[in-house]
Amino acid sequence: MSAILLNHINDVKTYIYKWKNENLKIGLVPTMGALHSGHVSLIKKAKSMCDKVVVSVFVNPVQFGPNEDYDKYPRTIEKDKMLCDELDADIVFAPSANEMYGENVKLSNTDLTFVCPPYNYIDCMCGKSRPGHFDGVATVVTKLFNIVQPDYAFFGQKDAQQLYIIKKMVKDLNMNLEIVPCPIVRESDGLALSSRNAYLSADERQCALSISKALFEIERLYNQKITDANILFDSALAILNKNLELEYLEFRNFDTFEKVDKICKNTLAAIAVKIGKTRLIDNIILG
Ligand code: AMP
């Protein structure tokens, strides 16, 4: 079956209205496109749980900082649509920035209503180096929830902080849906799939492999009962390629997101690095 490609909010709402009347369960998979196997796993999960699946493809300008990669972010809507056809998604919603935010609207909090996650959730990890990023994410996700009115929305654990913030937002704002977390999909050599991997040269990709290697080393040592965060940090650092710029490597409780010194079950080890101009994140949950 072919997915329906829609660019306008009102067209999506027409389908949603009809589906709601038929009592169908609706799943939403929010993406920025350039779809890869990570996204595919989310769409498949959505298909397994819902009657109708909407995949949104939107490179959201308000979650990018002024010096970030908004303009060069890969846009491959034709390929994305074909993949959604194969996966039997029902709607691919690919709005323009004007459709989402209105024409001639300044994309800042002087002109737009923003959803702002709590300070404690954004003043760390990715939020530290990307001020405003999670406000932009929470805002666009809220808008997508309001347009699609999903029963379930599917998010990858690859963006662990984002997932945590979205869950908190849904709870705090009494949003009427369930967030379904989905595990990280990796290449066979361990590299976590990301649309930004397309930026990497062959040498940079080789270098990027040390990110997952460092996380797997943490897991290996943890499985040997080494639980001191400092020791695990140093062991990971020794494995990371020296051409990488480490932004953070942190250990946090995956339920509370509090920093931990002693690693135990359900600890998130999360990392962000820069390779040349490309920023990559990855994580592992120690079980
Ligand atoms: P993005 O298009 O990068 O905004 O990602 C859209 C969704 O796909 C987010 O919920 C991501 O966490 C998820 N995602 C991205 N990469 C992966 C991956 N390698 N494995 C699982 N989910 C992923």
Boltz pocket constraint, residues with backbone or C-beta under 6 A from the ligand:
constraints:
  - pocket:
      binder: B
      contacts: [[A, 30], [A, 31], [A, 32], [A, 33], [A, 37], [A, 38], [A, 39], [A, 41], [A, 42], [A, 154], [A, 155], [A, 156], [A, 157], [A, 158], [A, 159], [A, 182], [A, 183], [A, 184], [A, 185], [A, 186], [A, 192], [A, 193], [A, 194], [A, 195]]
      max_distance: 6.0
